Amino acid sequence: FGCRKAPVFEAAFTLPTKRAIDKELVGGAAVFGIGWGIAGFCPGGAIPALGLGYSATPIFVAAVIAGIVVARFARTRLAHPATA
């Protein structure tokens, strides 16, 4: 159980190189915290909670997936605005 030299499915570990605290980081952390506070679920913990049979869990997981899709769409649109 020692430290691994590389991950199981990759050639090497990759760590983020960006060190700046920017508006995307702060905004993302705020949205994450607000969502966790409102829903009472951490997104990672919601996946195994699907097996518990609570009716709110699939709704939460669907909302997380929808949020990811919307955020990726918005980020793509903002990064590459359409030219007319």
PyMOL Python script that loads the backbone (N, CA, C, O; Angstrom):
from pymol import cmd

cmd.read_pdbstr("""\
ATOM      1  N   PHE A   1       0.815  -1.204   0.000  1.00  0.00           N
ATOM      2  CA  PHE A   1       0.000   0.000   0.000  1.00  0.00           C
ATOM      3  C   PHE A   1       0.853   1.262   0.000  1.00  0.00           C
ATOM      4  O   PHE A   1       0.445   2.288   0.543  1.00  0.00           O
ATOM      5  N   GLY A   2       2.016   1.192  -0.596  1.00  0.00           N
ATOM      6  CA  GLY A   2       2.904   2.349  -0.665  1.00  0.00           C
ATOM      7  C   GLY A   2       2.468   3.322  -1.742  1.00  0.00           C
ATOM      8  O   GLY A   2       1.450   3.119  -2.403  1.00  0.00           O
ATOM      9  N   CYS A   3       3.235   4.365  -1.911  1.00  0.00           N
ATOM     10  CA  CYS A   3       2.935   5.376  -2.934  1.00  0.00           C
ATOM     11  C   CYS A   3       3.199   4.788  -4.317  1.00  0.00           C
ATOM     12  O   CYS A   3       4.194   4.098  -4.536  1.00  0.00           O
ATOM     13  N   ARG A   4       2.295   5.074  -5.235  1.00  0.00           N
ATOM     14  CA  ARG A   4       2.436   4.592  -6.602  1.00  0.00           C
ATOM     15  C   ARG A   4       3.282   5.572  -7.412  1.00  0.00           C
ATOM     16  O   ARG A   4       3.263   6.777  -7.163  1.00  0.00           O
ATOM     17  N   LYS A   5       4.006   5.052  -8.360  1.00  0.00           N
ATOM     18  CA  LYS A   5       4.798   5.879  -9.276  1.00  0.00           C
ATOM     19  C   LYS A   5       3.922   6.467 -10.376  1.00  0.00           C
ATOM     20  O   LYS A   5       4.222   7.531 -10.918  1.00  0.00           O
ATOM     21  N   ALA A   6       2.825   5.759 -10.704  1.00  0.00           N
ATOM     22  CA  ALA A   6       1.918   6.208 -11.756  1.00  0.00           C
ATOM     23  C   ALA A   6       0.517   5.695 -11.441  1.00  0.00           C
ATOM     24  O   ALA A   6       0.362   4.694 -10.741  1.00  0.00           O
ATOM     25  N   PRO A   7      -0.510   6.385 -11.961  1.00  0.00           N
ATOM     26  CA  PRO A   7      -1.874   5.882 -11.773  1.00  0.00           C
ATOM     27  C   PRO A   7      -2.074   4.565 -12.524  1.00  0.00           C
ATOM     28  O   PRO A   7      -1.276   4.203 -13.389  1.00  0.00           O
ATOM     29  N   VAL A   8      -3.135   3.865 -12.186  1.00  0.00           N
ATOM     30  CA  VAL A   8      -3.395   2.560 -12.793  1.00  0.00           C
ATOM     31  C   VAL A   8      -3.656   2.678 -14.294  1.00  0.00           C
ATOM     32  O   VAL A   8      -3.169   1.854 -15.068  1.00  0.00           O
ATOM     33  N   PHE A   9      -4.421   3.693 -14.717  1.00  0.00           N
ATOM     34  CA  PHE A   9      -4.830   3.782 -16.119  1.00  0.00           C
ATOM     35  C   PHE A   9      -4.166   4.933 -16.879  1.00  0.00           C
ATOM     36  O   PHE A   9      -4.631   5.289 -17.962  1.00  0.00           O
ATOM     37  N   GLU A  10      -3.119   5.510 -16.357  1.00  0.00           N
ATOM     38  CA  GLU A  10      -2.398   6.601 -17.025  1.00  0.00           C
ATOM     39  C   GLU A  10      -0.902   6.363 -16.910  1.00  0.00           C
ATOM     40  O   GLU A  10      -0.449   5.576 -16.078  1.00  0.00           O
ATOM     41  N   ALA A  11      -0.133   7.054 -17.758  1.00  0.00           N
ATOM     42  CA  ALA A  11       1.318   6.896 -17.736  1.00  0.00           C
ATOM     43  C   ALA A  11       1.957   7.634 -16.566  1.00  0.00           C
ATOM     44  O   ALA A  11       2.997   7.216 -16.056  1.00  0.00           O
ATOM     45  N   ALA A  12       1.329   8.743 -16.139  1.00  0.00           N
ATOM     46  CA  ALA A  12       1.902   9.543 -15.049  1.00  0.00           C
ATOM     47  C   ALA A  12       0.797  10.343 -14.369  1.00  0.00           C
ATOM     48  O   ALA A  12      -0.278  10.548 -14.932  1.00  0.00           O
ATOM     49  N   PHE A  13       1.079  10.790 -13.153  1.00  0.00           N
ATOM     50  CA  PHE A  13       0.153  11.689 -12.464  1.00  0.00           C
ATOM     51  C   PHE A  13       0.252  13.073 -13.086  1.00  0.00           C
ATOM     52  O   PHE A  13       1.336  13.505 -13.478  1.00  0.00           O
ATOM     53  N   THR A  14      -0.861  13.761 -13.178  1.00  0.00           N
ATOM     54  CA  THR A  14      -0.844  15.142 -13.662  1.00  0.00           C
ATOM     55  C   THR A  14      -1.466  16.027 -12.596  1.00  0.00           C
ATOM     56  O   THR A  14      -2.551  15.743 -12.087  1.00  0.00           O
ATOM     57  N   LEU A  15      -0.778  17.083 -12.272  1.00  0.00           N
ATOM     58  CA  LEU A  15      -1.251  18.039 -11.283  1.00  0.00           C
ATOM     59  C   LEU A  15      -1.543  19.362 -11.961  1.00  0.00           C
ATOM     60  O   LEU A  15      -0.890  19.697 -12.949  1.00  0.00           O
ATOM     61  N   PRO A  16      -2.496  20.119 -11.464  1.00  0.00           N
ATOM     62  CA  PRO A  16      -2.777  21.420 -12.062  1.00  0.00           C
ATOM     63  C   PRO A  16      -1.560  22.339 -11.947  1.00  0.00           C
ATOM     64  O   PRO A  16      -0.850  22.329 -10.942  1.00  0.00           O
ATOM     65  N   THR A  17      -1.337  23.119 -12.978  1.00  0.00           N
ATOM     66  CA  THR A  17      -0.215  24.060 -12.954  1.00  0.00           C
ATOM     67  C   THR A  17      -0.679  25.473 -12.640  1.00  0.00           C
ATOM     68  O   THR A  17       0.125  26.317 -12.246  1.00  0.00           O
ATOM     69  N   LYS A  18      -1.952  25.732 -12.807  1.00  0.00           N
ATOM     70  CA  LYS A  18      -2.503  27.059 -12.556  1.00  0.00           C
ATOM     71  C   LYS A  18      -2.539  27.319 -11.053  1.00  0.00           C
ATOM     72  O   LYS A  18      -3.088  26.510 -10.306  1.00  0.00           O
ATOM     73  N   ARG A  19      -1.971  28.419 -10.601  1.00  0.00           N
ATOM     74  CA  ARG A  19      -1.899  28.734  -9.185  1.00  0.00           C
ATOM     75  C   ARG A  19      -2.727  29.955  -8.795  1.00  0.00           C
ATOM     76  O   ARG A  19      -2.928  30.212  -7.608  1.00  0.00           O
ATOM     77  N   ALA A  20      -3.203  30.701  -9.775  1.00  0.00           N
ATOM     78  CA  ALA A  20      -3.908  31.953  -9.495  1.00  0.00           C
ATOM     79  C   ALA A  20      -5.321  31.688  -8.986  1.00  0.00           C
ATOM     80  O   ALA A  20      -5.994  30.753  -9.422  1.00  0.00           O
ATOM     81  N   ILE A  21      -5.748  32.526  -8.063  1.00  0.00           N
ATOM     82  CA  ILE A  21      -7.136  32.499  -7.615  1.00  0.00           C
ATOM     83  C   ILE A  21      -7.865  33.520  -8.480  1.00  0.00           C
ATOM     84  O   ILE A  21      -7.647  34.726  -8.360  1.00  0.00           O
ATOM     85  N   ASP A  22      -8.736  33.014  -9.354  1.00  0.00           N
ATOM     86  CA  ASP A  22      -9.426  33.893 -10.289  1.00  0.00           C
ATOM     87  C   ASP A  22     -10.933  33.803 -10.085  1.00  0.00           C
ATOM     88  O   ASP A  22     -11.415  33.073  -9.219  1.00  0.00           O
ATOM     89  N   LYS A  23     -11.666  34.556 -10.899  1.00  0.00           N
ATOM     90  CA  LYS A  23     -13.122  34.600 -10.734  1.00  0.00           C
ATOM     91  C   LYS A  23     -13.779  33.256 -11.028  1.00  0.00           C
ATOM     92  O   LYS A  23     -14.807  32.939 -10.429  1.00  0.00           O
ATOM     93  N   GLU A  24     -13.215  32.457 -11.931  1.00  0.00           N
ATOM     94  CA  GLU A  24     -13.774  31.146 -12.213  1.00  0.00           C
ATOM     95  C   GLU A  24     -13.649  30.224 -11.005  1.00  0.00           C
ATOM     96  O   GLU A  24     -14.580  29.487 -10.682  1.00  0.00           O
ATOM     97  N   LEU A  25     -12.503  30.266 -10.343  1.00  0.00           N
ATOM     98  CA  LEU A  25     -12.292  29.437  -9.160  1.00  0.00           C
ATOM     99  C   LEU A  25     -13.230  29.848  -8.032  1.00  0.00           C
ATOM    100  O   LEU A  25     -13.881  29.001  -7.420  1.00  0.00           O
ATOM    101  N   VAL A  26     -13.298  31.135  -7.759  1.00  0.00           N
ATOM    102  CA  VAL A  26     -14.155  31.628  -6.683  1.00  0.00           C
ATOM    103  C   VAL A  26     -15.631  31.368  -7.007  1.00  0.00           C
ATOM    104  O   VAL A  26     -16.387  30.927  -6.142  1.00  0.00           O
ATOM    105  N   GLY A  27     -16.036  31.640  -8.242  1.00  0.00           N
ATOM    106  CA  GLY A  27     -17.421  31.403  -8.645  1.00  0.00           C
ATOM    107  C   GLY A  27     -17.794  29.938  -8.572  1.00  0.00           C
ATOM    108  O   GLY A  27     -18.874  29.594  -8.090  1.00  0.00           O
ATOM    109  N   GLY A  28     -16.911  29.070  -9.046  1.00  0.00           N
ATOM    110  CA  GLY A  28     -17.174  27.636  -8.992  1.00  0.00           C
ATOM    111  C   GLY A  28     -17.272  27.131  -7.565  1.00  0.00           C
ATOM    112  O   GLY A  28     -18.139  26.316  -7.249  1.00  0.00           O
ATOM    113  N   ALA A  29     -16.385  27.611  -6.699  1.00  0.00           N
ATOM    114  CA  ALA A  29     -16.436  27.203  -5.298  1.00  0.00           C
ATOM    115  C   ALA A  29     -17.720  27.681  -4.636  1.00  0.00           C
ATOM    116  O   ALA A  29     -18.310  26.965  -3.826  1.00  0.00           O
ATOM    117  N   ALA A  30     -18.153  28.887  -4.980  1.00  0.00           N
ATOM    118  CA  ALA A  30     -19.392  29.423  -4.402  1.00  0.00           C
ATOM    119  C   ALA A  30     -20.601  28.615  -4.857  1.00  0.00           C
ATOM    120  O   ALA A  30     -21.461  28.273  -4.045  1.00  0.00           O
ATOM    121  N   VAL A  31     -20.671  28.309  -6.147  1.00  0.00           N
ATOM    122  CA  VAL A  31     -21.795  27.519  -6.665  1.00  0.00           C
ATOM    123  C   VAL A  31     -21.792  26.125  -6.039  1.00  0.00           C
ATOM    124  O   VAL A  31     -22.845  25.608  -5.664  1.00  0.00           O
ATOM    125  N   PHE A  32     -20.615  25.520  -5.928  1.00  0.00           N
ATOM    126  CA  PHE A  32     -20.497  24.201  -5.307  1.00  0.00           C
ATOM    127  C   PHE A  32     -20.992  24.245  -3.865  1.00  0.00           C
ATOM    128  O   PHE A  32     -21.781  23.394  -3.454  1.00  0.00           O
ATOM    129  N   GLY A  33     -20.540  25.220  -3.103  1.00  0.00           N
ATOM    130  CA  GLY A  33     -20.931  25.333  -1.703  1.00  0.00           C
ATOM    131  C   GLY A  33     -22.414  25.614  -1.520  1.00  0.00           C
ATOM    132  O   GLY A  33     -23.060  25.043  -0.641  1.00  0.00           O
ATOM    133  N   ILE A  34     -22.940  26.486  -2.343  1.00  0.00           N
ATOM    134  CA  ILE A  34     -24.376  26.806  -2.262  1.00  0.00           C
ATOM    135  C   ILE A  34     -25.204  25.571  -2.615  1.00  0.00           C
ATOM    136  O   ILE A  34     -26.179  25.256  -1.933  1.00  0.00           O
ATOM    137  N   GLY A  35     -24.814  24.879  -3.676  1.00  0.00           N
ATOM    138  CA  GLY A  35     -25.537  23.668  -4.075  1.00  0.00           C
ATOM    139  C   GLY A  35     -25.478  22.591  -3.002  1.00  0.00           C
ATOM    140  O   GLY A  35     -26.475  21.921  -2.732  1.00  0.00           O
ATOM    141  N   TRP A  36     -24.321  22.427  -2.396  1.00  0.00           N
ATOM    142  CA  TRP A  36     -24.164  21.439  -1.331  1.00  0.00           C
ATOM    143  C   TRP A  36     -25.041  21.820  -0.147  1.00  0.00           C
ATOM    144  O   TRP A  36     -25.692  20.964   0.452  1.00  0.00           O
ATOM    145  N   GLY A  37     -25.056  23.106   0.190  1.00  0.00           N
ATOM    146  CA  GLY A  37     -25.864  23.573   1.314  1.00  0.00           C
ATOM    147  C   GLY A  37     -27.357  23.415   1.081  1.00  0.00           C
ATOM    148  O   GLY A  37     -28.098  23.037   1.989  1.00  0.00           O
ATOM    149  N   ILE A  38     -27.795  23.705  -0.132  1.00  0.00           N
ATOM    150  CA  ILE A  38     -29.226  23.598  -0.447  1.00  0.00           C
ATOM    151  C   ILE A  38     -29.657  22.140  -0.522  1.00  0.00           C
ATOM    152  O   ILE A  38     -30.682  21.762   0.046  1.00  0.00           O
ATOM    153  N   ALA A  39     -28.880  21.324  -1.217  1.00  0.00           N
ATOM    154  CA  ALA A  39     -29.283  19.942  -1.463  1.00  0.00           C
ATOM    155  C   ALA A  39     -28.903  18.996  -0.328  1.00  0.00           C
ATOM    156  O   ALA A  39     -29.560  17.976  -0.120  1.00  0.00           O
ATOM    157  N   GLY A  40     -27.850  19.331   0.402  1.00  0.00           N
ATOM    158  CA  GLY A  40     -27.393  18.438   1.453  1.00  0.00           C
ATOM    159  C   GLY A  40     -26.581  17.266   0.946  1.00  0.00           C
ATOM    160  O   GLY A  40     -26.347  16.305   1.679  1.00  0.00           O
ATOM    161  N   PHE A  41     -26.148  17.338  -0.302  1.00  0.00           N
ATOM    162  CA  PHE A  41     -25.337  16.281  -0.913  1.00  0.00           C
ATOM    163  C   PHE A  41     -24.065  16.872  -1.474  1.00  0.00           C
ATOM    164  O   PHE A  41     -24.080  17.946  -2.076  1.00  0.00           O
ATOM    165  N   CYS A  42     -22.969  16.172  -1.275  1.00  0.00           N
ATOM    166  CA  CYS A  42     -21.759  16.434  -2.046  1.00  0.00           C
ATOM    167  C   CYS A  42     -21.951  15.645  -3.345  1.00  0.00           C
ATOM    168  O   CYS A  42     -22.399  14.500  -3.289  1.00  0.00           O
ATOM    169  N   PRO A  43     -21.632  16.209  -4.499  1.00  0.00           N
ATOM    170  CA  PRO A  43     -21.846  15.461  -5.745  1.00  0.00           C
ATOM    171  C   PRO A  43     -21.194  14.081  -5.752  1.00  0.00           C
ATOM    172  O   PRO A  43     -21.779  13.131  -6.271  1.00  0.00           O
ATOM    173  N   GLY A  44     -20.007  13.956  -5.193  1.00  0.00           N
ATOM    174  CA  GLY A  44     -19.352  12.651  -5.160  1.00  0.00           C
ATOM    175  C   GLY A  44     -20.094  11.650  -4.293  1.00  0.00           C
ATOM    176  O   GLY A  44     -20.153  10.466  -4.622  1.00  0.00           O
ATOM    177  N   GLY A  45     -20.655  12.113  -3.197  1.00  0.00           N
ATOM    178  CA  GLY A  45     -21.400  11.228  -2.313  1.00  0.00           C
ATOM    179  C   GLY A  45     -22.782  10.878  -2.826  1.00  0.00           C
ATOM    180  O   GLY A  45     -23.385   9.904  -2.376  1.00  0.00           O
ATOM    181  N   ALA A  46     -23.285  11.656  -3.757  1.00  0.00           N
ATOM    182  CA  ALA A  46     -24.626  11.398  -4.295  1.00  0.00           C
ATOM    183  C   ALA A  46     -24.642  10.166  -5.186  1.00  0.00           C
ATOM    184  O   ALA A  46     -25.666   9.489  -5.280  1.00  0.00           O
ATOM    185  N   ILE A  47     -23.535   9.865  -5.838  1.00  0.00           N
ATOM    186  CA  ILE A  47     -23.493   8.712  -6.743  1.00  0.00           C
ATOM    187  C   ILE A  47     -23.746   7.410  -5.971  1.00  0.00           C
ATOM    188  O   ILE A  47     -24.638   6.652  -6.352  1.00  0.00           O
ATOM    189  N   PRO A  48     -22.995   7.126  -4.905  1.00  0.00           N
ATOM    190  CA  PRO A  48     -23.315   5.898  -4.168  1.00  0.00           C
ATOM    191  C   PRO A  48     -24.671   5.964  -3.464  1.00  0.00           C
ATOM    192  O   PRO A  48     -25.295   4.931  -3.222  1.00  0.00           O
ATOM    193  N   ALA A  49     -25.129   7.178  -3.136  1.00  0.00           N
ATOM    194  CA  ALA A  49     -26.432   7.323  -2.477  1.00  0.00           C
ATOM    195  C   ALA A  49     -27.586   6.950  -3.399  1.00  0.00           C
ATOM    196  O   ALA A  49     -28.704   6.734  -2.931  1.00  0.00           O
ATOM    197  N   LEU A  50     -27.330   6.872  -4.698  1.00  0.00           N
ATOM    198  CA  LEU A  50     -28.376   6.433  -5.626  1.00  0.00           C
ATOM    199  C   LEU A  50     -28.900   5.048  -5.238  1.00  0.00           C
ATOM    200  O   LEU A  50     -30.075   4.743  -5.443  1.00  0.00           O
ATOM    201  N   GLY A  51     -28.036   4.228  -4.687  1.00  0.00           N
ATOM    202  CA  GLY A  51     -28.425   2.880  -4.303  1.00  0.00           C
ATOM    203  C   GLY A  51     -29.274   2.804  -3.047  1.00  0.00           C
ATOM    204  O   GLY A  51     -29.786   1.735  -2.716  1.00  0.00           O
ATOM    205  N   LEU A  52     -29.434   3.912  -2.342  1.00  0.00           N
ATOM    206  CA  LEU A  52     -30.212   3.899  -1.101  1.00  0.00           C
ATOM    207  C   LEU A  52     -31.703   4.034  -1.341  1.00  0.00           C
ATOM    208  O   LEU A  52     -32.502   3.744  -0.450  1.00  0.00           O
ATOM    209  N   GLY A  53     -32.090   4.470  -2.535  1.00  0.00           N
ATOM    210  CA  GLY A  53     -33.501   4.526  -2.877  1.00  0.00           C
ATOM    211  C   GLY A  53     -34.240   5.791  -2.485  1.00  0.00           C
ATOM    212  O   GLY A  53     -35.468   5.830  -2.568  1.00  0.00           O
ATOM    213  N   TYR A  54     -33.529   6.830  -2.059  1.00  0.00           N
ATOM    214  CA  TYR A  54     -34.202   8.090  -1.748  1.00  0.00           C
ATOM    215  C   TYR A  54     -34.627   8.772  -3.042  1.00  0.00           C
ATOM    216  O   TYR A  54     -33.857   8.820  -4.002  1.00  0.00           O
ATOM    217  N   SER A  55     -35.839   9.297  -3.074  1.00  0.00           N
ATOM    218  CA  SER A  55     -36.361   9.874  -4.316  1.00  0.00           C
ATOM    219  C   SER A  55     -35.643  11.160  -4.718  1.00  0.00           C
ATOM    220  O   SER A  55     -35.610  11.493  -5.903  1.00  0.00           O
ATOM    221  N   ALA A  56     -35.074  11.883  -3.772  1.00  0.00           N
ATOM    222  CA  ALA A  56     -34.408  13.146  -4.092  1.00  0.00           C
ATOM    223  C   ALA A  56     -33.040  12.938  -4.740  1.00  0.00           C
ATOM    224  O   ALA A  56     -32.555  13.820  -5.449  1.00  0.00           O
ATOM    225  N   THR A  57     -32.422  11.801  -4.510  1.00  0.00           N
ATOM    226  CA  THR A  57     -31.067  11.580  -5.015  1.00  0.00           C
ATOM    227  C   THR A  57     -30.985  11.568  -6.537  1.00  0.00           C
ATOM    228  O   THR A  57     -30.109  12.244  -7.078  1.00  0.00           O
ATOM    229  N   PRO A  58     -31.841  10.844  -7.266  1.00  0.00           N
ATOM    230  CA  PRO A  58     -31.748  10.899  -8.732  1.00  0.00           C
ATOM    231  C   PRO A  58     -32.023  12.296  -9.282  1.00  0.00           C
ATOM    232  O   PRO A  58     -31.449  12.694 -10.295  1.00  0.00           O
ATOM    233  N   ILE A  59     -32.895  13.030  -8.615  1.00  0.00           N
ATOM    234  CA  ILE A  59     -33.171  14.406  -9.050  1.00  0.00           C
ATOM    235  C   ILE A  59     -31.917  15.255  -8.887  1.00  0.00           C
ATOM    236  O   ILE A  59     -31.574  16.044  -9.768  1.00  0.00           O
ATOM    237  N   PHE A  60     -31.236  15.092  -7.760  1.00  0.00           N
ATOM    238  CA  PHE A  60     -30.004  15.841  -7.520  1.00  0.00           C
ATOM    239  C   PHE A  60     -28.934  15.481  -8.541  1.00  0.00           C
ATOM    240  O   PHE A  60     -28.289  16.367  -9.102  1.00  0.00           O
ATOM    241  N   VAL A  61     -28.739  14.185  -8.786  1.00  0.00           N
ATOM    242  CA  VAL A  61     -27.715  13.751  -9.748  1.00  0.00           C
ATOM    243  C   VAL A  61     -28.047  14.279 -11.145  1.00  0.00           C
ATOM    244  O   VAL A  61     -27.149  14.712 -11.866  1.00  0.00           O
ATOM    245  N   ALA A  62     -29.313  14.250 -11.534  1.00  0.00           N
ATOM    246  CA  ALA A  62     -29.717  14.802 -12.831  1.00  0.00           C
ATOM    247  C   ALA A  62     -29.436  16.303 -12.893  1.00  0.00           C
ATOM    248  O   ALA A  62     -28.999  16.813 -13.924  1.00  0.00           O
ATOM    249  N   ALA A  63     -29.688  17.005 -11.794  1.00  0.00           N
ATOM    250  CA  ALA A  63     -29.415  18.442 -11.761  1.00  0.00           C
ATOM    251  C   ALA A  63     -27.920  18.731 -11.856  1.00  0.00           C
ATOM    252  O   ALA A  63     -27.514  19.699 -12.499  1.00  0.00           O
ATOM    253  N   VAL A  64     -27.104  17.900 -11.222  1.00  0.00           N
ATOM    254  CA  VAL A  64     -25.649  18.062 -11.325  1.00  0.00           C
ATOM    255  C   VAL A  64     -25.204  17.859 -12.770  1.00  0.00           C
ATOM    256  O   VAL A  64     -24.416  18.645 -13.296  1.00  0.00           O
ATOM    257  N   ILE A  65     -25.702  16.816 -13.406  1.00  0.00           N
ATOM    258  CA  ILE A  65     -25.333  16.543 -14.806  1.00  0.00           C
ATOM    259  C   ILE A  65     -25.803  17.683 -15.711  1.00  0.00           C
ATOM    260  O   ILE A  65     -25.068  18.115 -16.599  1.00  0.00           O
ATOM    261  N   ALA A  66     -27.017  18.167 -15.487  1.00  0.00           N
ATOM    262  CA  ALA A  66     -27.523  19.294 -16.281  1.00  0.00           C
ATOM    263  C   ALA A  66     -26.659  20.531 -16.066  1.00  0.00           C
ATOM    264  O   ALA A  66     -26.371  21.260 -17.015  1.00  0.00           O
ATOM    265  N   GLY A  67     -26.248  20.771 -14.835  1.00  0.00           N
ATOM    266  CA  GLY A  67     -25.374  21.913 -14.545  1.00  0.00           C
ATOM    267  C   GLY A  67     -24.034  21.808 -15.246  1.00  0.00           C
ATOM    268  O   GLY A  67     -23.506  22.805 -15.738  1.00  0.00           O
ATOM    269  N   ILE A  68     -23.481  20.603 -15.295  1.00  0.00           N
ATOM    270  CA  ILE A  68     -22.213  20.386 -15.992  1.00  0.00           C
ATOM    271  C   ILE A  68     -22.379  20.672 -17.485  1.00  0.00           C
ATOM    272  O   ILE A  68     -21.535  21.332 -18.090  1.00  0.00           O
ATOM    273  N   VAL A  69     -23.456  20.181 -18.071  1.00  0.00           N
ATOM    274  CA  VAL A  69     -23.711  20.398 -19.500  1.00  0.00           C
ATOM    275  C   VAL A  69     -23.878  21.885 -19.795  1.00  0.00           C
ATOM    276  O   VAL A  69     -23.288  22.404 -20.743  1.00  0.00           O
ATOM    277  N   VAL A  70     -24.673  22.565 -18.989  1.00  0.00           N
ATOM    278  CA  VAL A  70     -24.895  24.004 -19.192  1.00  0.00           C
ATOM    279  C   VAL A  70     -23.600  24.782 -19.014  1.00  0.00           C
ATOM    280  O   VAL A  70     -23.313  25.689 -19.795  1.00  0.00           O
ATOM    281  N   ALA A  71     -22.817  24.443 -18.002  1.00  0.00           N
ATOM    282  CA  ALA A  71     -21.552  25.153 -17.757  1.00  0.00           C
ATOM    283  C   ALA A  71     -20.576  24.942 -18.911  1.00  0.00           C
ATOM    284  O   ALA A  71     -19.909  25.886 -19.335  1.00  0.00           O
ATOM    285  N   ARG A  72     -20.486  23.737 -19.416  1.00  0.00           N
ATOM    286  CA  ARG A  72     -19.586  23.484 -20.558  1.00  0.00           C
ATOM    287  C   ARG A  72     -20.051  24.226 -21.807  1.00  0.00           C
ATOM    288  O   ARG A  72     -19.240  24.783 -22.547  1.00  0.00           O
ATOM    289  N   PHE A  73     -21.356  24.227 -22.032  1.00  0.00           N
ATOM    290  CA  PHE A  73     -21.900  24.950 -23.177  1.00  0.00           C
ATOM    291  C   PHE A  73     -21.604  26.440 -23.041  1.00  0.00           C
ATOM    292  O   PHE A  73     -21.146  27.074 -23.991  1.00  0.00           O
ATOM    293  N   ALA A  74     -21.864  26.999 -21.863  1.00  0.00           N
ATOM    294  CA  ALA A  74     -21.635  28.426 -21.644  1.00  0.00           C
ATOM    295  C   ALA A  74     -20.153  28.767 -21.758  1.00  0.00           C
ATOM    296  O   ALA A  74     -19.795  29.794 -22.335  1.00  0.00           O
ATOM    297  N   ARG A  75     -19.305  27.925 -21.220  1.00  0.00           N
ATOM    298  CA  ARG A  75     -17.868  28.190 -21.291  1.00  0.00           C
ATOM    299  C   ARG A  75     -17.380  28.159 -22.732  1.00  0.00           C
ATOM    300  O   ARG A  75     -16.555  28.985 -23.124  1.00  0.00           O
ATOM    301  N   THR A  76     -17.878  27.218 -23.523  1.00  0.00           N
ATOM    302  CA  THR A  76     -17.500  27.133 -24.935  1.00  0.00           C
ATOM    303  C   THR A  76     -17.983  28.366 -25.689  1.00  0.00           C
ATOM    304  O   THR A  76     -17.247  28.934 -26.496  1.00  0.00           O
ATOM    305  N   ARG A  77     -19.213  28.776 -25.424  1.00  0.00           N
ATOM    306  CA  ARG A  77     -19.772  29.949 -26.098  1.00  0.00           C
ATOM    307  C   ARG A  77     -19.047  31.231 -25.711  1.00  0.00           C
ATOM    308  O   ARG A  77     -18.817  32.096 -26.556  1.00  0.00           O
ATOM    309  N   LEU A  78     -18.688  31.356 -24.439  1.00  0.00           N
ATOM    310  CA  LEU A  78     -17.984  32.557 -23.976  1.00  0.00           C
ATOM    311  C   LEU A  78     -16.543  32.590 -24.476  1.00  0.00           C
ATOM    312  O   LEU A  78     -16.006  33.661 -24.759  1.00  0.00           O
ATOM    313  N   ALA A  79     -15.921  31.423 -24.584  1.00  0.00           N
ATOM    314  CA  ALA A  79     -14.543  31.359 -25.053  1.00  0.00           C
ATOM    315  C   ALA A  79     -14.437  31.568 -26.556  1.00  0.00           C
ATOM    316  O   ALA A  79     -13.448  32.119 -27.038  1.00  0.00           O
ATOM    317  N   HIS A  80     -15.451  31.130 -27.301  1.00  0.00           N
ATOM    318  CA  HIS A  80     -15.443  31.251 -28.765  1.00  0.00           C
ATOM    319  C   HIS A  80     -16.781  31.844 -29.215  1.00  0.00           C
ATOM    320  O   HIS A  80     -17.640  31.112 -29.704  1.00  0.00           O
ATOM    321  N   PRO A  81     -16.969  33.153 -29.057  1.00  0.00           N
ATOM    322  CA  PRO A  81     -18.242  33.738 -29.454  1.00  0.00           C
ATOM    323  C   PRO A  81     -18.490  33.584 -30.956  1.00  0.00           C
ATOM    324  O   PRO A  81     -17.561  33.613 -31.764  1.00  0.00           O
ATOM    325  N   ALA A  82     -19.753  33.423 -31.300  1.00  0.00           N
ATOM    326  CA  ALA A  82     -20.132  33.270 -32.713  1.00  0.00           C
ATOM    327  C   ALA A  82     -19.865  34.576 -33.473  1.00  0.00           C
ATOM    328  O   ALA A  82     -20.119  35.672 -32.973  1.00  0.00           O
ATOM    329  N   THR A  83     -19.358  34.426 -34.660  1.00  0.00           N
ATOM    330  CA  THR A  83     -19.119  35.597 -35.501  1.00  0.00           C
ATOM    331  C   THR A  83     -20.177  35.644 -36.585  1.00  0.00           C
ATOM    332  O   THR A  83     -20.521  34.628 -37.189  1.00  0.00           O
ATOM    333  N   ALA A  84     -20.679  36.828 -36.818  1.00  0.00           N
ATOM    334  CA  ALA A  84     -21.757  36.980 -37.805  1.00  0.00           C
ATOM    335  C   ALA A  84     -21.227  37.566 -39.088  1.00  0.00           C
ATOM    336  O   ALA A  84     -21.987  37.768 -40.035  1.00  0.00           O
TER     337      ALA A  84
END
""", "prot")
cmd.dss("prot")
cmd.show_as("cartoon", "prot")
cmd.util.cbc("prot")
cmd.orient("prot")
